Amino acid sequence: MKVEKVLANKTTSLTELREPEKVLAKAGNSPVAILNHSDVVSYFAPKSAMDDTTLSFATKESKQETLEQCLADNKDLIDYLRDK
């Protein structure tokens, strides 16, 4: 069994995507994960969901801070898995 992190709160299938207007209506202003046989194959993000998004390049320092925070947040899990 494959466990995959889905980066959206809403999902739809490729079959339902044949009628994109219905997917849009149900999605509202939210991104939607597109599934094919329960695997994420793509994401659909309406323009309105991205309007307030500012993209920028990550600095080496910000990447290091993020990595350290992730390691700290998952320390118990990492310690547990280290013994396996």
N, C-alpha and C positions, 0 to 999 in steps of 0.2 A: 504494500500500500504506500503510495507516494503522498506525502504531506507537503502542501504548497501554500505559501503565504499569498493571500489575495489582497491587493492594494486598493480595494474599493469596497464600499458597503453594499453595493448592488451588483447582481450578476444577471446575465442573460445567455442564451445559447445562440449558436450560429443560425439555427433554424428560426428563432424569434427575430433575428436581425434581418430577415427577409422583409420585415415590415418595420423599417427604422423609425417611422413616425410614432409607432406605438412604444418603441424603446425610449425614444426621446420624451414622450409624454410621461412615462412611468419614472424615468430618471430624474426629471426636473432639472435641477442645477448640479447634479452629482455625477461623478465618473462611474462608469459601468465596466465590470470585467466581462469579457466575452469568453465563454467556455465552449470547448469541443470535447465531448466525452469526459467531462469533469476536469479537464485540464485548461488552465488559462492560456489562451492563444493571443489575446490582444486586450487593449483597454480602449474604451470609447469615452472621451471627455468632451462634453459640450463646451463650446467657446465661452459660454457664460460662467462655467466652472473655473476657467483659467484667467478670466479678466483681471482679477486682483492678484494674480501670481506674478511675482518678480523673480526672474531667473538671474543667477549670478554664479561666477566661478568660485569653487571652494579653494581656499588657501591651504597650504600645507599645515598650518597651525590649526585651522578649523577642522581639517580631516583628523588630525591627531587628537584633538579634544573630543570629537565624536567617537573615535575608536576607544579612547580611554573611558568615556561615559558608558558605551555599550559593554565593555569588559566589566566595568563596575556593576552595571545593572544586572549582568548575567553571571556574576561571580559564583553564586551557589550552583548554578547549572554546570558551569565550566569545571568546578571542583568535583562535582558528582561524576561527570563524564570522564574526567582525567583518570579516575580509578577503574574505569571499565575496560 
